[in-house]
Amino acid sequence: MGRACATMMPNCSPRRGGGFEPVEPQGGEQCHRQETVPARRSGRGRLLDRPALLSLALERRLASDTTPEFRRRLFAEIAAGPTRRIVTVGALKIDLIEPRREVMGRVKQLRRAERFVTSIPEIRAGNPVFRGTRVPVHLIDEKLRLGETV
């Protein structure tokens, strides 16, 4: 898998550069500001590796119940042993199997969706369209939200 988009949520929106961009969870930007989840910047935005994606999924679940310092320690443990099933920080043990499955499922959904979308500057000024067409992604999204069938 290598690297993937910054957040893995079921809701995706069209990305100007093509493909889909997952919508960031509430408070997700805060975890980046507090630097509890490490991210690498690139020309396409923030990139996260597998341990960081897992950390971000856990950040969403743990943000209201734990301190940023505790989460940093937890995420450091995940990064130190990315294949471990259980991570222990202090008295807390966390089984990572289910969060790992969830993240990988979301990445798979995102990759599947990206196969159907392209963005070429000469077609609709680079706005995302369905591959092989000039049909903008946002148009179909609007129709589906209004309850129309496609």
ZIDAMO-V621813 format. One record per helix or strand of 3 or more residues. SS is the DSSP state (h for helix, s for strand). FROM is the first residue (numbers start at 1). LEN is the number of residues. Records with the same first field share a line. If there is no record, write none. Layout:
SS->FROM-LEN + FROM-LEN
This chain:
s->12-3 + 20-3 + 40-3 + 45-4 + 86-4 + 92-4
h->28-6 + 50-13 + 68-13 + 97-18 + 124-3 + 137-9
